[in-house]
Amino acid sequence: ACQHRLWPEIDKVVQQQVAMARMGIGECGSGWQLFAEDGEMKMYRREEELDGMVVDPLKAVHVVKGITGHEVCHYFFTPQYRYDWETTLEQMNVLETISDDTLMFMQTHKRIWPASQRDVVFWSHIRKLPNEKDRDGPDIWTVVNNSTEHPDYPANNGKCVRIFLKVCLMCQTRVDPPKDGTPLSRENVSCKITYCSVVNPGGWAPASVLRAVYKREYPKFLKRFTAYIINQTKNKPIMF
Ligand SMILES: Cc1cccc(-c2n[nH]cc2-c2ccc(F)c(-c3ccc(S(=O)(=O)CCO)cc3)c2)n1
């Protein structure tokens, strides 16, 4: 991945996004409002508009028992599982395999009435980061999805409006070893998930409609995605 033309951008965006994801809601600047809560899952957004378009940054935090950060990032990054958990996906193509940790995607998603259908082209990079707080603790895993251009798929040349997104999924695994020295099992692991996203809808869409969609779709996505991983991993060895 080091020699690819996108590498400098990927490295810069990943460092930026991870720094943002690591900041707590308090430090992240004011204006975050909690808009959804379900058990351990908390969803925050900031209301921001750009040229009259809603570009609300979103930050979701969740703690899930029985899975690890590597597993969460693996199922988020790997294309073959995406149709299982991404309910609004209509079409997904891998445009380029830049390296084993970096892919380029083209996706079209189901239309949100009354706006026109959206598509997106983005690079996706998975990376393990050292756990700065606890040297011998489990590593942090992250996937960053960032809109990019591709010569064969120019924006807005067909039925879809091209959206622009920047997404960071950052996961911190926690291990609580069993007291009685029995081997580690899934009861002893949990994962703190931080999902940050900024989506520019790319063309006009009513603010009220977009905010209603986000309010409904984001909690649904994170609950369905984490339930999917629990189900996929329950009888498999733990991936650290
Ligand atoms: C989870 C969610 C939030 C907000 C809106 C929607 C949604 N509802 N109907 C259509 C969409 C839609 C339209 C365009 C998109 F690019 C994505 C989109 C969302 C997430 C990601 S990702 O990078 O987080 C995961 C990879 O698919 C990529 C594209 C989703 N879904």
The ligand as an SDF file (V2000), in Angstrom:
LIG
                    3D

 31 34  0  0  0  0  0  0  0  0999 V2000
  -26.7850    3.8150    7.4400 C   0  0  0  0  0  0  0  0  0  0  0  0
  -27.4030    4.9230    6.6890 C   0  0  0  0  0  0  0  0  0  0  0  0
  -27.2070    6.2140    7.1400 C   0  0  0  0  0  0  0  0  0  0  0  0
  -27.7250    7.2700    6.4070 C   0  0  0  0  0  0  0  0  0  0  0  0
  -28.4370    7.0260    5.2450 C   0  0  0  0  0  0  0  0  0  0  0  0
  -28.6440    5.7080    4.8860 C   0  0  0  0  0  0  0  0  0  0  0  0
  -29.4020    5.4010    3.6960 C   0  0  0  0  0  0  0  0  0  0  0  0
  -30.7150    5.0740    3.7070 N   0  0  0  0  0  0  0  0  0  0  0  0
  -31.1010    4.8700    2.4180 N   0  0  0  0  0  0  0  0  0  0  0  0
  -30.0310    5.0690    1.5800 C   0  0  0  0  0  0  0  0  0  0  0  0
  -28.9500    5.3990    2.3870 C   0  0  0  0  0  0  0  0  0  0  0  0
  -27.5830    5.6680    1.9200 C   0  0  0  0  0  0  0  0  0  0  0  0
  -27.4140    6.4260    0.7410 C   0  0  0  0  0  0  0  0  0  0  0  0
  -26.1300    6.6510    0.2860 C   0  0  0  0  0  0  0  0  0  0  0  0
  -25.0360    6.1240    0.9730 C   0  0  0  0  0  0  0  0  0  0  0  0
  -23.8210    6.3440    0.4810 F   0  0  0  0  0  0  0  0  0  0  0  0
  -25.1930    5.3790    2.1420 C   0  0  0  0  0  0  0  0  0  0  0  0
  -24.0200    4.8350    2.8780 C   0  0  0  0  0  0  0  0  0  0  0  0
  -24.1080    4.6240    4.2750 C   0  0  0  0  0  0  0  0  0  0  0  0
  -23.0220    4.0700    4.9600 C   0  0  0  0  0  0  0  0  0  0  0  0
  -21.8530    3.7220    4.2920 C   0  0  0  0  0  0  0  0  0  0  0  0
  -20.5140    3.0220    5.1570 S   0  0  0  0  0  0  0  0  0  0  0  0
  -19.3090    3.4250    4.5150 O   0  0  0  0  0  0  0  0  0  0  0  0
  -20.6660    3.3610    6.5580 O   0  0  0  0  0  0  0  0  0  0  0  0
  -20.6590    1.2440    5.0500 C   0  0  0  0  0  0  0  0  0  0  0  0
  -20.4200    0.7400    3.6700 C   0  0  0  0  0  0  0  0  0  0  0  0
  -21.6430    0.6150    2.9750 O   0  0  0  0  0  0  0  0  0  0  0  0
  -21.7540    3.9290    2.9300 C   0  0  0  0  0  0  0  0  0  0  0  0
  -22.8310    4.4880    2.2300 C   0  0  0  0  0  0  0  0  0  0  0  0
  -26.4900    5.1680    2.6040 C   0  0  0  0  0  0  0  0  0  0  0  0
  -28.1080    4.6800    5.5670 N   0  0  0  0  0  0  0  0  0  0  0  0
  1  2  1  0
  2  3  1  0
  2 31  2  0
  3  4  2  0
  4  5  1  0
  5  6  2  0
  6  7  1  0
  6 31  1  0
  7  8  2  0
  7 11  1  0
  8  9  1  0
  9 10  1  0
 10 11  2  0
 11 12  1  0
 12 13  1  0
 12 30  2  0
 13 14  2  0
 14 15  1  0
 15 16  1  0
 15 17  2  0
 17 18  1  0
 17 30  1  0
 18 19  1  0
 18 29  2  0
 19 20  2  0
 20 21  1  0
 21 22  1  0
 21 28  2  0
 22 23  2  0
 22 24  2  0
 22 25  1  0
 25 26  1  0
 26 27  1  0
 28 29  1  0
M  END
$$$$
